[in-house]
Amino acid sequence: QVQLVESGGGLVQAGESLRLSCTISGNIFGRSTMAWYRQDPGKKRDMLALITIGGTPNYADSVKDRFTISRDNIKNTAYLQMNNLKPEDTAVYYCAAVGWPAWGQGTQVTVSS
């Protein structure tokens, strides 16, 4: 059984930073590409970034200059460093192991102007 737990969200002001964490159980982390998504209420869930098993990242254009995805294969944890946050980054953030139909509860990020 795959379980994901996201953490690190919160309320920040525009221009500040947050670091999200995602831990995954089920012994799949080391063989999975990991991804971060976000979702606004009433909208679809958008992929922001992914990182391969070997550590190669890819980013959506909307975040590639501000967000950094990383992973620790020993801690089974993926991270999303978010810098220069903007009010439009406000959303619930989720992580996922690509190819596995499982989601965590998400972590709320709210950016005030």
TIMAR-747450 format. One record per residue (C-alpha): residue number from 1; chain; y, x, z. Coordinates in nm, 4 decimals, m for minus. Example, Ala and Ser with C-alpha at 12.3 -4.5 7.8 and 13.67 -1.06 7.14 Angstrom:
<node pos="1" unit="A" north="m0.4500" east="1.2300" up="0.7800"/>
<node pos="2" unit="A" north="m0.1060" east="1.3670" up="0.7140"/>
END
This chain:
<node pos="1" unit="A" north="0.0000" east="0.0000" up="0.0000"/>
<node pos="2" unit="A" north="0.3371" east="0.1391" up="m0.1061"/>
<node pos="3" unit="A" north="0.6298" east="0.0930" up="0.1308"/>
<node pos="4" unit="A" north="0.9839" east="0.2132" up="0.0745"/>
<node pos="5" unit="A" north="1.2614" east="0.2328" up="0.3312"/>
<node pos="6" unit="A" north="1.6212" east="0.2940" up="0.2304"/>
<node pos="7" unit="A" north="1.8883" east="0.4010" up="0.4775"/>
<node pos="8" unit="A" north="2.2324" east="0.5542" up="0.4972"/>
<node pos="9" unit="A" north="2.4502" east="0.2744" up="0.3721"/>
<node pos="10" unit="A" north="2.7625" east="0.1581" up="0.5457"/>
<node pos="11" unit="A" north="3.1280" east="0.0708" up="0.5192"/>
<node pos="12" unit="A" north="3.3557" east="0.3441" up="0.3879"/>
<node pos="13" unit="A" north="3.6974" east="0.3727" up="0.2343"/>
<node pos="14" unit="A" north="3.7577" east="0.4554" up="m0.1292"/>
<node pos="15" unit="A" north="3.7261" east="0.8278" up="m0.1920"/>
<node pos="16" unit="A" north="3.4785" east="0.8875" up="0.0877"/>
<node pos="17" unit="A" north="3.1125" east="0.9849" up="0.0594"/>
<node pos="18" unit="A" north="2.7746" east="0.8570" up="0.1688"/>
<node pos="19" unit="A" north="2.4244" east="0.9964" up="0.1489"/>
<node pos="20" unit="A" north="2.1419" east="0.7503" up="0.1044"/>
<node pos="21" unit="A" north="1.7831" east="0.8303" up="0.1931"/>
<node pos="22" unit="A" north="1.4579" east="0.6750" up="0.0777"/>
<node pos="23" unit="A" north="1.1246" east="0.7392" up="0.2376"/>
<node pos="24" unit="A" north="0.8041" east="0.6230" up="0.0778"/>
<node pos="25" unit="A" north="0.4557" east="0.5822" up="0.2159"/>
<node pos="26" unit="A" north="0.1328" east="0.5374" up="0.0288"/>
<node pos="27" unit="A" north="0.0732" east="0.8968" up="m0.0809"/>
<node pos="28" unit="A" north="0.2426" east="0.8555" up="m0.4176"/>
<node pos="29" unit="A" north="0.5722" east="1.0375" up="m0.3732"/>
<node pos="30" unit="A" north="0.4471" east="1.3712" up="m0.4976"/>
<node pos="31" unit="A" north="0.3239" east="1.2191" up="m0.8223"/>
<node pos="32" unit="A" north="0.6081" east="0.9798" up="m0.8938"/>
<node pos="33" unit="A" north="0.9448" east="0.9870" up="m1.0608"/>
<node pos="34" unit="A" north="1.1888" east="0.8378" up="m0.8114"/>
<node pos="35" unit="A" north="1.4877" east="0.6234" up="m0.8977"/>
<node pos="36" unit="A" north="1.7890" east="0.4651" up="m0.7330"/>
<node pos="37" unit="A" north="1.9221" east="0.1247" up="m0.8305"/>
<node pos="38" unit="A" north="2.1963" east="m0.1038" up="m0.7113"/>
<node pos="39" unit="A" north="2.2509" east="m0.4760" up="m0.7304"/>
<node pos="40" unit="A" north="2.5533" east="m0.6958" up="m0.6869"/>
<node pos="41" unit="A" north="2.4942" east="m1.0556" up="m0.5772"/>
<node pos="42" unit="A" north="2.4104" east="m1.2696" up="m0.8777"/>
<node pos="43" unit="A" north="2.3688" east="m0.9720" up="m1.1075"/>
<node pos="44" unit="A" north="2.0730" east="m0.7748" up="m1.2318"/>
<node pos="45" unit="A" north="1.9529" east="m0.4589" up="m1.0643"/>
<node pos="46" unit="A" north="2.0858" east="m0.1542" up="m1.2468"/>
<node pos="47" unit="A" north="1.9302" east="0.1901" up="m1.2489"/>
<node pos="48" unit="A" north="2.1732" east="0.4608" up="m1.1405"/>
<node pos="49" unit="A" north="1.9679" east="0.7769" up="m1.1365"/>
<node pos="50" unit="A" north="1.6161" east="0.9067" up="m1.1504"/>
<node pos="51" unit="A" north="1.4509" east="1.2352" up="m1.0697"/>
<node pos="52" unit="A" north="1.1212" east="1.3584" up="m1.2049"/>
<node pos="53" unit="A" north="0.8417" east="1.5141" up="m1.0031"/>
<node pos="54" unit="A" north="0.9714" east="1.8542" up="m1.1086"/>
<node pos="55" unit="A" north="1.3253" east="1.7748" up="m1.0009"/>
<node pos="56" unit="A" north="1.4968" east="1.6972" up="m1.3323"/>
<node pos="57" unit="A" north="1.7676" east="1.4341" up="m1.2804"/>
<node pos="58" unit="A" north="1.9135" east="1.1750" up="m1.5135"/>
<node pos="59" unit="A" north="2.2120" east="0.9523" up="m1.4451"/>
<node pos="60" unit="A" north="2.3762" east="0.6389" up="m1.5694"/>
<node pos="61" unit="A" north="2.7127" east="0.7116" up="m1.7270"/>
<node pos="62" unit="A" north="2.8879" east="0.5103" up="m1.4581"/>
<node pos="63" unit="A" north="2.7887" east="0.7512" up="m1.1810"/>
<node pos="64" unit="A" north="2.6943" east="1.0838" up="m1.3369"/>
<node pos="65" unit="A" north="3.0093" east="1.2646" up="m1.2304"/>
<node pos="66" unit="A" north="3.0019" east="1.1352" up="m0.8716"/>
<node pos="67" unit="A" north="2.6429" east="1.0788" up="m0.7631"/>
<node pos="68" unit="A" north="2.3649" east="1.3344" up="m0.7169"/>
<node pos="69" unit="A" north="1.9980" east="1.2489" up="m0.6825"/>
<node pos="70" unit="A" north="1.7572" east="1.4863" up="m0.5114"/>
<node pos="71" unit="A" north="1.4147" east="1.4856" up="m0.3546"/>
<node pos="72" unit="A" north="1.2196" east="1.6610" up="m0.0827"/>
<node pos="73" unit="A" north="0.8529" east="1.6590" up="m0.1750"/>
<node pos="74" unit="A" north="0.7515" east="1.7750" up="0.1721"/>
<node pos="75" unit="A" north="0.9368" east="1.4977" up="0.3523"/>
<node pos="76" unit="A" north="0.8455" east="1.2375" up="0.0875"/>
<node pos="77" unit="A" north="1.2115" east="1.1487" up="0.0718"/>
<node pos="78" unit="A" north="1.4565" east="1.0916" up="m0.2093"/>
<node pos="79" unit="A" north="1.8314" east="1.1115" up="m0.1625"/>
<node pos="80" unit="A" north="2.1419" east="0.9865" up="m0.3349"/>
<node pos="81" unit="A" north="2.4617" east="1.1718" up="m0.2539"/>
<node pos="82" unit="A" north="2.7557" east="0.9537" up="m0.3467"/>
<node pos="83" unit="A" north="3.1004" east="1.1097" up="m0.3621"/>
<node pos="84" unit="A" north="3.4421" east="0.9680" up="m0.4399"/>
<node pos="85" unit="A" north="3.3201" east="0.6165" up="m0.3784"/>
<node pos="86" unit="A" north="3.5073" east="0.3286" up="m0.5389"/>
<node pos="87" unit="A" north="3.5278" east="m0.0402" up="m0.4459"/>
<node pos="88" unit="A" north="3.3190" east="m0.1228" up="m0.7532"/>
<node pos="89" unit="A" north="3.0337" east="0.0802" up="m0.6012"/>
<node pos="90" unit="A" north="2.9928" east="m0.1942" up="m0.3419"/>
<node pos="91" unit="A" north="2.6367" east="m0.3251" up="m0.3726"/>
<node pos="92" unit="A" north="2.2917" east="m0.3168" up="m0.2192"/>
<node pos="93" unit="A" north="2.1190" east="0.0087" up="m0.3102"/>
<node pos="94" unit="A" north="1.7444" east="0.0330" up="m0.3637"/>
<node pos="95" unit="A" north="1.5033" east="0.3104" up="m0.4431"/>
<node pos="96" unit="A" north="1.1762" east="0.2859" up="m0.6285"/>
<node pos="97" unit="A" north="0.8849" east="0.4940" up="m0.7441"/>
<node pos="98" unit="A" north="0.8881" east="0.4493" up="m1.1190"/>
<node pos="99" unit="A" north="0.5816" east="0.2582" up="m1.2311"/>
<node pos="100" unit="A" north="0.5052" east="0.1126" up="m0.8901"/>
<node pos="101" unit="A" north="0.5922" east="m0.2566" up="m0.8348"/>
<node pos="102" unit="A" north="0.7364" east="m0.2163" up="m0.4882"/>
<node pos="103" unit="A" north="1.0866" east="m0.2383" up="m0.3448"/>
<node pos="104" unit="A" north="1.2348" east="m0.1678" up="m0.0082"/>
<node pos="105" unit="A" north="1.4820" east="m0.3886" up="0.1740"/>
<node pos="106" unit="A" north="1.7768" east="m0.1988" up="0.0323"/>
<node pos="107" unit="A" north="2.0805" east="m0.0597" up="0.2088"/>
<node pos="108" unit="A" north="2.4258" east="m0.2119" up="0.1842"/>
<node pos="109" unit="A" north="2.7144" east="0.0028" up="0.0681"/>
<node pos="110" unit="A" north="3.0621" east="m0.1404" up="0.1027"/>
<node pos="111" unit="A" north="3.3670" east="0.0472" up="m0.0184"/>
<node pos="112" unit="A" north="3.7075" east="m0.0772" up="0.0849"/>
<node pos="113" unit="A" north="4.0215" east="m0.0046" up="m0.1120"/>
END
